[in-house]
Amino acid sequence: MTVKQPQMMTIRQVAKTGILSEHALRIMLKAGKLPAIYVGNKALINYDKLCEQLSALEADTSAKTVQGWC
């Protein structure tokens, strides 16, 4: 049984992927909505969990939109 290591990235590294802007990530971090841990003053974001969160959010909003049209 192997355990997958989470891919931890800084805010700037996540922003360079193009998922969200650096500003949006910092706001979400301050609100406590990012899967992150702090190492000293630096926040490290679990990139895999962030992608899962955004996918779930996208699925929820698309389902609500479809239900709204019916």
N, C-alpha and C positions, 0 to 999 in steps of 0.2 A: 504494500500500500504506500503510495507516494502522495505527499502533500504538496500542492502547488504553492509556490511563494507568491505573495501578492506583488504586483508591480507598483512600487511606490514612486511618486513623482512630485516635484515641487510645483507650485502654482504656475510658474513661468513655463515649465516643461509641458504641463497639461495645456496651457494656452497655445503653445506652438503647434499642438496637434490639430488645432482649429475647432475643437468641440465647443468651447466657450471662450469668451474674452477673459483676459487677466482680471479686469475690473469686476466682471460678473462672478468669477471664481472667488475673489476676495470678499465680495458681499455675501456670497453663500457660506464661505468659511466663517465669517463673523456671526452669521445667523445660526451657525451650527448645523447646516444642511449638507455638509460634505463629509464623506468617509475619510477622515484625516486624523493623524496623530502629530504631536509636536515633538521635535527633537531640538531642545533649546528653544530658540525663537523661530525656528523654521518649521513650517507645516509641510508634512508629507502626505499626499493624497493617494488613496488606494485607487488607482486608475481603473482597474477591472470593476470594482464595485460602483464607481462613478458611472461607468458606461452602462451597467445594469440599471442603476437608478434612472438615468436619462431615457433608456429604452422603455422602462416601465411607465415613466411619466408620459412618454410619447404615445404608448399604447392606451393609457387612460384617457388622454385628451382626444385621441382619434375615436375611441369608443363613445365618448360623451358627444362628440360632434355628430357621429352617425346616429346616435339615439335622438339627438335634438332635431334631426331632419325628418325622422319618421313620424 
